[in-house]
């Protein structure tokens, strides 16, 4: 293991992190929030000093190997979340480090689970910082650095793939730096579009920015205690719902669409499957809500569609307390927490294409029972799917369920009831945010024990880096035969 490469790259990450604090710093200055202004000044200085120190101590100019890329990806999120907690600590907005770390990891992983009990009482600059880290984390902090550091070259591809498993980065541009820049430009372009739409239809500018910073990463942080329900505005809900859906679709499809292939989405099997799941789930929940809660079909459709899209995209915005819905509708939402959006999107959870391929393999098994001597290749959109890919998908699915079960066991051992434990683990592992029971849509995670919070933090990290990147560090062989060490 080349620890010089790891330390040097982590130093670069912290250096760039300090520049991200400038935006809320200026905001604090503009609104005369002196305490927050000083907090961001000290946070920037501390982060910069540590970043420069790491780069100086771990001087490194060669390429980064596969092992180093996995360690950098994992430690990158751990370190960045820790230093991003400084503004919360210095302002005493969140005086406890574990709570502040929980909030930041929830932000960067685009989970949206919060320990804040009164969000609206916090300084605006702190709320902006809270949503900014979520917006950056949605597309990937390492992918951002790759876009800003052309000298990483091939190493950049390894780093990006370790942070964005399953994202076909090499299909957009020949060079990883160009790809990273292209992805970020599309992300920024769509974000600006949402801000303009929300502000144009009457949402205050600050709310439009922070809600966009919560929508695009499919994260769910919001400047209001009641989330989107605070506005009680169907136009806002439709706009946010559209952009949540867009964010949960593979960004390579958006790139091709913007470059002339207007039918690319309709030709993509995963997009069609994901869209079908959204429509079917919305229909089922709408029908039940119509005959159990709402007198109007439009009212049932309004709340059902928003909540289904919010949950399946792993955003976690809420317009109503769905914990009061009938059990069937709640079950639909829980299952959607495991599904998630498309590969190559900002959404979390298992991802639609994996479930689609598992269903195709199940069908293939039945076909082989009927035609035992036939050779039936697995196909997706005309592409033959190899056995290695299917093995990887099966392994990921089993690991995901295994981590979920272990997480539920630990959380229940801390004293939480089974419904709340299932909701908490499913919501943090899938990057959804609000769960069920005591961590439902109108609640928060402040009351969870220290052991419980640490467990959920690990779930967030595992879910965001899609398990393999983190768990490979636990394999003894990973640390053997180091080519160079510090």
C-alpha positions in Angstrom: 0.0 0.0 0.0 1.4 3.4 -1.0 0.5 5.6 1.9 2.2 8.6 0.3 -0.4 8.5 -2.5 -3.2 8.1 -0.1 -2.1 10.9 2.3 -1.3 13.3 -0.6 -4.6 12.9 -2.3 -6.5 13.3 1.0 -4.6 16.5 1.5 -5.8 17.7 -2.0 -9.4 16.8 -1.0 -9.2 18.9 2.1 -7.7 21.8 0.2 -10.6 21.8 -2.2 -13.0 21.3 0.7 -11.9 24.6 2.2 -12.8 26.5 -1.0 -16.3 25.1 -0.8 -16.7 26.9 2.5 -16.2 30.3 0.9 -19.8 30.4 -0.5 -21.5 30.2 3.0 -18.8 32.4 4.4 -19.8 35.2 2.0 -23.5 34.5 2.8 -22.7 34.9 6.5 -21.0 38.2 5.8 -23.9 39.4 3.6 -26.5 38.6 6.3 -24.2 39.9 9.1 -24.1 36.5 10.9 -20.8 37.3 12.8 -20.7 34.0 14.7 -21.1 32.0 11.6 -18.6 34.2 9.7 -15.9 33.6 12.3 -16.8 29.9 12.4 -16.3 29.5 8.6 -13.0 31.5 8.8 -11.6 29.2 11.4 -13.0 26.1 9.5 -11.3 27.2 6.3 -8.0 27.9 8.1 -8.0 24.6 9.9 -8.9 22.6 6.8 -6.4 24.4 4.6 -3.6 23.9 7.1 -4.2 20.2 7.5 -4.6 19.8 3.7 -1.3 21.5 3.0 0.4 19.6 5.8 -0.7 16.2 4.3 0.5 17.2 0.9 3.8 18.3 2.3 4.4 15.3 4.5 3.2 12.8 1.9 4.9 14.2 -1.2 3.8 12.1 -4.2 3.8 12.5 -8.0 3.3 9.0 -9.5 0.1 7.2 -10.5 -2.3 5.7 -8.0 -3.0 2.0 -8.0 -6.2 0.1 -7.5 -5.7 -0.5 -3.8 -4.9 3.1 -3.1 -8.0 4.2 -5.0 -10.3 2.1 -2.8 -8.6 3.4 0.4 -8.7 7.0 -0.8 -12.4 6.8 -1.8 -13.3 5.5 1.6 -11.1 7.7 3.7 -11.9 10.7 1.5 -15.6 10.6 2.6 -14.6 9.9 6.2 -12.1 12.8 6.3 -14.2 15.3 4.4 -17.3 14.6 6.6 -15.1 15.2 9.7 -13.8 18.5 8.6 -17.1 19.6 7.2 -18.5 19.3 10.7 -16.2 22.2 11.9 -18.7 25.0 11.1 -21.4 23.2 13.1 -19.1 22.8 16.0 -17.6 26.3 16.0 -21.1 27.9 15.8 -22.3 25.4 18.4 -25.2 24.7 16.1 -24.4 21.1 16.7 -22.1 21.1 19.7 -21.6 17.3 19.8 -19.0 16.0 17.3 -20.7 12.7 16.7 -24.0 14.5 15.9 -22.2 17.0 13.6 -20.4 14.1 11.9 -23.7 12.2 11.5 -25.2 15.3 9.9 -22.3 15.8 7.5 -22.1 12.1 6.5 -25.8 12.2 5.9 -25.3 15.3 3.7 -22.3 14.0 1.6 -23.9 10.6 1.1 -27.2 12.4 0.1 -29.1 10.5 2.7 -30.9 13.4 4.3 -31.3 11.8 7.8 -31.0 14.7 10.3 -30.4 15.1 14.0 -31.6 18.7 14.0 -34.8 19.1 15.9 -35.5 22.7 14.9 -34.0 23.4 11.5 -35.5 26.8 11.0 -33.8 28.2 14.2 -30.3 27.8 12.6 -28.3 30.6 10.9 -29.0 30.8 7.2 -25.3 30.3 6.3 -25.2 27.1 8.3 -28.4 25.8 6.5 -26.8 26.8 3.2 -23.6 24.9 4.1 -25.7 21.9 5.2 -27.3 21.8 1.8 -24.2 22.6 -0.2 -22.3 19.6 1.1 -25.3 17.5 0.1 -25.3 18.9 -3.4 -21.5 18.3 -3.8 -21.8 14.8 -2.3 -24.6 13.8 -4.7 -22.3 13.9 -7.7 -19.2 12.9 -5.8 -16.5 14.8 -4.0 -13.8 12.7 -5.6 -15.3 13.1 -9.0 -15.2 16.9 -8.4 -11.5 16.7 -7.5 -10.8 14.6 -10.6 -12.4 17.3 -12.7 -10.2 19.9 -11.1 -6.9 17.9 -11.1 -6.0 16.9 -14.7 -2.6 15.7 -13.6 -4.3 12.6 -12.0 -4.7 11.0 -15.5 -5.3 7.3 -15.4 -5.4 7.4 -11.6 -8.4 9.7 -11.9 -10.3 7.0 -13.6 -9.5 4.5 -10.8 -10.6 7.0 -8.2 -13.8 7.9 -10.0 -14.8 4.3 -10.5 -14.1 3.5 -6.8 -16.5 6.3 -5.8 -19.1 5.7 -8.6 -19.2 1.9 -9.0 -21.3 0.9 -12.0 -21.1 4.3 -13.6 -19.9 3.8 -17.2 -17.6 6.9 -17.0 -15.6 5.9 -20.1 -18.7 5.9 -22.3 -19.2 9.7 -22.3 -15.7 11.1 -23.0 -12.4 9.4 -23.9 -10.5 11.1 -21.0 -11.7 10.9 -17.4 -11.0 14.6 -16.7 -13.3 15.5 -19.6 -15.9 13.1 -18.5 -15.8 14.4 -14.9 -16.1 18.0 -16.1 -19.0 17.0 -18.5 -20.9 15.3 -15.8 -20.5 18.2 -13.4 -21.5 20.7 -16.1 -24.7 18.8 -16.8 -25.3 18.6 -13.0 -24.8 22.4 -12.6 -26.9 23.1 -15.7 -29.9 21.1 -14.4 -29.5 22.6 -10.9 -29.7 26.1 -12.3 -32.8 25.0 -14.2 -34.5 24.0 -11.0 -33.6 27.1 -9.1 -35.0 29.2 -12.0 -38.2 27.2 -12.0 -38.8 27.4 -8.3 -37.9 31.0 -8.0 -39.9 31.9 -11.1 -43.0 30.4 -9.6 -42.7 32.3 -6.3 -40.4 30.4 -4.0 -38.0 32.6 -2.0 -34.5 32.6 -3.6 -32.8 31.1 -0.5 -35.4 28.3 -0.4 -35.1 27.7 -4.1 -31.3 27.3 -3.8 -31.4 25.0 -0.8 -34.3 22.9 -2.1 -32.4 22.5 -5.4 -29.3 21.5 -3.4 -31.5 18.9 -1.7 -33.2 17.7 -4.9 -30.4 17.3 -7.4 -28.3 14.9 -5.2 -31.6 13.1 -4.3 -30.6 14.0 -0.7 -33.6 15.6 0.9 -32.1 18.3 3.2 -34.5 21.2 3.5 -34.4 24.6 5.3 -37.9 24.0 6.7 -39.0 21.7 9.6 -41.9 20.4 7.7 -39.9 19.8 4.5 -41.8 20.5 1.3 -45.1 20.3 3.2 -44.2 23.7 4.6 -45.1 25.4 1.3 -48.3 23.5 0.6 -47.9 24.5 -3.1 -48.7 21.9 -5.8 -46.7 23.8 -8.4 -43.5 23.6 -6.2 -44.3 19.9 -5.7 -44.6 19.2 -9.4 -41.3 21.0 -10.2 -39.4 19.2 -7.4 -40.9 15.9 -8.4 -39.8 16.3 -12.0 -36.2 17.2 -11.0 -36.1 14.3 -8.5 -37.0 12.0 -11.3 -34.4 13.6 -13.6 -31.7 13.2 -10.9 -32.5 9.5 -10.5 -31.9 8.8 -14.2 -28.4 7.8 -15.6 -26.6 11.1 -16.4 -25.0 9.5 -19.5 -28.6 9.4 -20.9 -28.9 13.1 -20.2 -25.6 13.8 -21.9 -26.7 11.9 -25.1 -30.1 13.6 -25.0 -28.5 17.1 -24.8 -26.2 16.1 -27.7 -29.0 15.2 -30.1 -30.3 11.7 -29.3 -33.8 12.8 -28.3 -35.1 9.2 -28.0 -32.2 7.8 -25.9 -34.3 7.5 -22.8 -37.0 5.5 -24.5 -34.3 3.1 -25.8 -32.8 2.4 -22.4 -34.2 -0.7 -20.7 -33.3 0.5 -17.2 -35.1 3.8 -17.7 -38.2 2.1 -19.0 -38.2 -0.4 -16.1 -37.6 2.4 -13.5 -40.4 4.5 -15.0 -42.8 1.5 -15.0 -42.0 0.9 -11.3 -42.8 4.6 -10.5 -46.1 4.6 -12.4 -47.3 1.2 -11.0 -46.4 2.2 -7.4 -48.1 5.6 -7.8 -51.2 3.9 -9.1 -51.4 1.4 -6.3 -50.8 3.9 -3.5 -53.2 6.5 -5.1 -56.0 4.0 -5.3 -55.6 2.9 -1.7 -55.3 6.5 -0.4 -58.4 7.5 -2.4 -60.6 4.9 -0.7 -59.0 5.2 2.8 -58.0 8.8 3.4 -58.8 11.3 0.7 -62.2 12.1 -0.7 -60.7 13.4 -4.0 -58.8 11.4 -6.5 -56.6 14.4 -7.4 -55.6 14.8 -3.7 -54.7 11.1 -3.5 -52.7 11.4 -6.7 -50.9 14.5 -5.5 -49.6 13.1 -2.3 -49.1 9.5 -3.6 -47.1 10.6 -6.6 -44.8 13.0 -4.8 -44.1 10.5 -2.0 -43.5 7.6 -4.3 -41.1 9.6 -6.5 -39.4 11.0 -3.4 -38.8 7.6 -1.9 -37.8 5.6 -5.0 -35.3 8.3 -6.0 -34.0 8.2 -2.4 -34.5 11.9 -2.0 -36.7 11.8 1.2 -38.7 15.0 0.8 -42.1 14.8 2.4 -45.4 16.5 1.8 -47.4 14.5 4.3 -46.9 12.1 7.2 -46.9 8.8 5.3 -46.6 6.9 8.6 -50.3 7.5 9.0 -51.0 5.8 5.7 -52.5 2.3 5.5 -50.0 -0.6 5.9 -50.1 -1.5 2.2 -49.0 1.9 1.1 -46.3 2.0 3.7 -45.0 -1.3 2.5 -44.8 -0.1 -1.0 -42.7 2.8 0.2 -40.4 0.5 2.2 -39.8 -1.7 -0.8 -39.0 1.4 -2.9 -36.4 2.3 -0.4 -34.5 -0.8 -1.5 -35.0 -0.3 -5.2 -33.5 3.2 -5.8 -33.0 5.0 -9.1 -30.8 4.2 -12.1 -27.1 3.4 -12.3 -25.1 6.5 -13.0 -27.6 8.8 -11.2 -27.3 10.5 -7.8 -29.9 8.1 -6.3 -28.9 5.4 -3.9 -30.1 1.9 -2.9 -29.7 -1.3 -5.0 -30.5 0.4 -8.4 -33.1 -0.6 -10.9 -30.9 -2.3 -13.4 -29.7 -4.8 -10.9 -33.3 -5.8 -10.0 -34.1 -5.9 -13.7 -31.3 -8.3 -14.5 -32.1 -10.5 -11.5 -35.7 -10.8 -12.8 -34.4 -11.6 -16.3 -32.2 -14.3 -14.8 -35.1 -15.8 -12.9 -37.0 -15.9 -16.2 -34.0 -17.5 -17.9 -34.0 -20.2 -15.2 -37.6 -21.1 -16.1 -36.8 -21.1 -19.8 -34.0 -23.5 -19.2 -36.3 -25.8 -17.3 -38.5 -25.9 -20.4 -35.6 -26.1 -22.8 -32.7 -27.8 -20.9 -30.4 -28.0 -23.9 -31.0 -24.5 -25.2 -28.3 -21.9 -25.0 -30.1 -18.8 -23.8 -27.8 -15.7 -23.4 -28.7 -12.9 -21.0 -29.4 -9.7 -22.8 -30.2 -6.2 -21.9 -31.0 -3.7 -24.6 -29.3 -5.9 -27.2 -26.2 -6.2 -25.1 -25.2 -9.7 -23.9 -24.6 -9.7 -20.1 -21.7 -11.9 -19.1 -21.8 -14.4 -16.2 -19.2 -12.3 -14.4 -21.5 -9.3 -14.3 -24.4 -11.4 -13.1 -22.2 -13.0 -10.4 -21.3 -9.5 -9.3 -24.9 -8.4 -9.2 -26.0 -11.4 -7.2 -23.1 -10.9 -4.7 -24.0 -7.2 -4.3 -27.6 -8.0 -3.7 -26.8 -10.6 -1.0 -24.2 -8.3 0.6 -26.8 -5.5 0.6 -29.4 -7.6 2.4 -26.7 -9.0 4.7 -25.6 -5.5 5.8 -29.3 -4.5 6.2 -30.0 -7.5 8.5 -26.8 -6.9 10.6 -27.7 -3.2 10.9 -31.2 -4.0 12.1 -29.8 -6.4 14.7 -27.5 -3.8 16.1 -30.1 -1.0 16.1 -32.7 -3.2 17.8 -30.0 -4.2 20.4 -29.7 -0.5 21.3 -33.4 -0.6 22.3 -35.2 0.7 19.2 -38.4 -1.1 18.2 -38.3 -3.3 15.2 -40.3 -1.0 12.9 -38.2 2.0 13.6 -35.0 -0.1 13.3 -36.0 -1.5 9.9 -37.0 2.0 8.8 -33.7 3.6 10.1 -31.4 1.0 8.4 -33.3 0.9 5.2 -33.4 4.7 5.0 -29.7 5.2 5.7 -28.3 2.3 3.7 -30.5 3.3 0.8 -29.8 7.0 1.2 -33.5 7.9 1.7 -33.4 9.8 5.0 -36.8 9.5 6.7 -37.9 6.0 7.6 -40.7 4.6 9.7 -41.8 4.7 13.3 -39.7 6.9 15.5 -37.6 8.0 12.5 -40.6 8.6 10.3 -41.2 11.6 8.1 -42.0 14.0 10.9 -39.3 12.8 13.2 -35.5 12.9 13.3 -32.5 10.8 14.5 -31.4 13.0 17.4 -32.6 10.5 20.0 -30.6 7.5 18.6 -27.8 6.2 20.9 -24.1 6.8 20.0 -23.8 3.1 19.0 -26.9 3.5 16.8 -25.6 6.6 15.2 -22.2 5.1 14.4 -24.0 2.1 12.9 -26.1 4.3 10.7 -23.1 6.4 9.7 -21.5 3.2 8.5 -24.7 2.2 6.7 -24.7 5.6 4.9 -21.0 5.2 3.8 -21.6 1.6 2.7 -24.7 2.5 0.7 -23.1 5.5 -1.0 -19.9 3.7 -2.1 -22.0 0.6 -2.9 -20.5 -1.7 -0.3 -17.6 -3.2 -2.2 -15.3 -0.1 -2.0 -15.5 -0.1 1.8 -15.7 -3.8 2.6 -12.7 -4.7 0.4 -10.6 -2.9 3.0 -11.5 -5.6 5.5 -10.0 -8.4 3.5 -6.5 -9.3 4.8 -5.2 -9.9 1.2 -5.9 -6.3 0.5 -3.1 -5.2 2.7 -0.5 -7.7 1.5 2.3 -7.3 -1.0 2.4 -3.5 -0.7 4.5 -2.1 -3.5 5.7 0.8 -1.4 4.9 2.1 2.0 5.6 5.2 4.0 
